Amino acid sequence: MEKIVKPKIKKVVKKKEDKEEKVVKADVKKIVPVKRERYFEAIGRRKTAVARVRLYTKKQGVVVNEKDYADYFSLFRLQKEIMAPFEKMKIGDKLGAVAKVKGGGLSSQAEAVRHGISRALVKFNAEFNKRLRRAGYLTRDPRMVERKKYGRHKARRSHQWRKR
């Protein structure tokens, strides 16, 4: 993919016999080559959280929303949850992941990132499928918050019954 730089426009004013003449000069567009790295992309979901994960072969570590995963997820159990697929496959030092996650809370975001990393690992190597599925990392947890119904306080909680 090539990055195109916008041209710089210069205005030059020349005076000729009390008349102003405007001349516009435009620079030639410069094409800057962008180095593309190979990656495996997958999407992970949990409740309303959606994580887009890219697994890079030449990077190391996990970056979530342009922060280190340890800074983004301060709880140790969430950090362990994210690194669990790498530890299960014993390739944590060979691959790196970049994740963009939105929606949900911190816990569901961590599970969405774990789901995305697991799916990307299967795209990276199909032999990982069996072990990751047995560990439960490839299964999308379908539990969602039930919507509130009319005539009720919450989804299922009805109004308090009164005798009179």
C-alpha positions in Angstrom: 0.0 0.0 0.0 1.4 3.4 -0.9 0.8 6.5 1.0 0.1 9.7 -1.1 1.3 13.0 0.3 -0.9 16.1 -0.5 0.8 18.7 -2.7 1.9 22.0 -1.2 0.4 25.0 -3.0 2.4 28.2 -3.2 0.9 31.6 -4.2 3.2 34.0 -6.0 2.1 37.6 -6.6 3.8 39.5 -9.5 3.2 43.2 -10.2 3.0 44.2 -13.8 2.1 47.8 -14.6 -0.1 48.3 -11.5 -2.0 45.0 -12.2 -1.7 42.2 -9.8 -1.4 38.7 -11.3 -1.7 35.6 -9.2 0.2 32.5 -10.2 -0.3 29.2 -8.4 2.4 26.6 -8.3 1.8 23.0 -7.3 4.4 20.6 -6.2 4.4 17.1 -7.7 2.8 14.4 -5.6 5.3 12.4 -3.7 4.6 8.6 -3.3 6.0 7.2 -0.1 6.1 3.4 0.1 4.7 1.9 3.3 6.1 -1.3 4.7 3.4 -3.9 5.1 3.8 -6.6 7.7 2.1 -10.0 7.5 -0.7 -10.5 10.0 -3.7 -12.8 10.7 -6.9 -11.0 11.6 -9.9 -12.2 13.6 -12.9 -10.8 15.5 -13.7 -11.8 19.0 -17.0 -11.1 20.8 -18.5 -11.3 24.3 -21.8 -9.7 25.4 -21.6 -6.3 23.7 -17.8 -6.1 23.5 -16.2 -6.5 20.1 -12.5 -6.9 19.6 -10.6 -6.8 16.2 -7.3 -8.6 16.7 -4.4 -8.7 14.4 -1.6 -11.3 15.1 1.8 -10.3 13.8 4.7 -12.7 13.2 7.4 -10.1 13.8 6.1 -8.2 16.8 6.1 -9.2 20.4 3.7 -8.4 23.2 0.0 -7.5 23.2 -1.3 -4.0 22.6 -4.9 -3.1 23.3 -6.3 0.2 22.1 -2.8 1.5 21.5 -1.8 0.8 25.1 0.1 -2.2 26.6 -2.3 -4.8 27.7 -1.0 -4.6 31.3 -1.8 -0.8 31.4 -5.3 -1.2 29.8 -6.3 -4.2 31.9 -5.0 -3.4 35.4 -6.4 -6.6 37.1 -4.0 -9.5 37.0 -6.8 -12.1 36.2 -7.8 -10.1 33.1 -4.1 -10.0 32.0 -3.9 -13.8 32.5 -7.1 -14.3 30.5 -5.7 -12.4 27.5 -2.4 -14.3 27.5 -4.1 -17.7 28.1 -4.2 -18.8 24.4 -0.5 -18.0 23.9 0.4 -19.9 27.0 -1.8 -22.9 26.0 0.1 -23.1 22.6 3.4 -22.1 24.2 4.1 -19.4 21.6 3.8 -16.2 23.6 7.4 -15.0 22.7 7.1 -15.7 19.0 3.9 -13.7 18.1 2.5 -10.3 18.9 -1.0 -9.0 18.9 -2.7 -5.7 18.3 -6.3 -5.4 19.4 -8.9 -2.7 19.0 -11.8 -3.3 21.4 -15.0 -1.4 22.0 -18.2 -1.8 23.9 -19.0 -3.7 27.1 -17.1 -3.6 30.4 -13.5 -4.5 31.1 -14.2 -8.2 31.8 -16.2 -8.8 28.7 -13.6 -6.8 26.7 -10.8 -9.1 28.0 -12.8 -12.2 27.0 -13.5 -10.7 23.6 -9.8 -10.1 23.1 -9.0 -13.7 24.2 -11.7 -15.0 21.7 -10.1 -12.9 18.9 -6.6 -14.0 19.7 -7.7 -17.7 19.7 -9.5 -17.3 16.3 -6.4 -15.6 14.8 -4.2 -18.4 16.2 -6.3 -20.9 14.3 -5.9 -18.9 11.1 -2.1 -18.9 11.8 -2.0 -22.6 12.3 -5.0 -24.9 11.9 -3.5 -27.6 14.2 -4.2 -25.3 17.2 -7.9 -25.7 16.7 -8.3 -28.9 18.7 -6.5 -27.7 21.8 -8.0 -24.3 21.8 -11.5 -25.6 21.4 -11.0 -28.2 24.2 -9.9 -25.3 26.4 -13.1 -23.4 25.5 -11.3 -20.4 23.9 -13.0 -20.7 20.5 -16.6 -20.9 21.8 -18.5 -17.6 21.6 -20.4 -17.2 24.9 -24.0 -16.4 23.8 -25.2 -15.0 27.1 -26.5 -11.5 26.7 -28.5 -9.1 28.9 -32.2 -9.7 28.4 -34.2 -6.7 27.3 -36.8 -4.9 29.6 -40.4 -5.7 28.7 -43.3 -3.3 29.0 -45.5 -3.7 32.1 -42.6 -4.9 34.2 -39.9 -3.3 36.3 -37.1 -5.2 34.6 -36.8 -8.0 32.1 -38.8 -10.5 34.3 -39.4 -8.7 37.6 -43.1 -7.8 37.8 -44.7 -5.0 39.8 -45.4 -5.8 43.5 -48.8 -7.4 44.0 -51.3 -5.5 46.2 -54.4 -7.1 47.7 -56.4 -3.8 47.7 
